[in-house]
């Protein structure tokens, strides 16, 4: 699944006044989307990521760098784009930019 196929980044950028950037390197990891101004990372994952020790270690590293990690499953993003967008926007707006 191509990350660019999701429609929420553009709508969120306009509403939040901050940009979500696609596939950004932070340390040894590549994030799906990141807002550096608000230090929020959005990950969109498939089932292979369920209970992944590697993802837990990755999240621990990103949190240690000051980021908040939001994870969503592919089906949730595809079937509930508005709800996922609202959750991301709420998180972005909760942090002063």
C-alpha positions, 0 to 999 in steps of 0.5 A: 500500500502506498503511503501517498494514497491516504488523503489526510495529510493535505487536509491536516496541513491546512487545518493545523497550520503545521505540515506533515512530511512523508517518510522522514528519517529520524535517527536510524528510522524512517517515519511514515509522516512527521510534524517536526514543529509539533514533534508528532509522528504518524505511523500507518501500519499493516498487521505485520506490525501487531505486537512487534518488538522492533516497533516497540524499540523504535517507538521508545527511541522516537519518544526519547527524542521528544516525539509522540508516536500515533499509530493507526492500522491501514483499514482504519485509515482507509475506512475512517479517514475523517475520524483518523484525521480528526484524531491527528488534528486534535493531537497537533492542536494540543501542542503549541506550535 
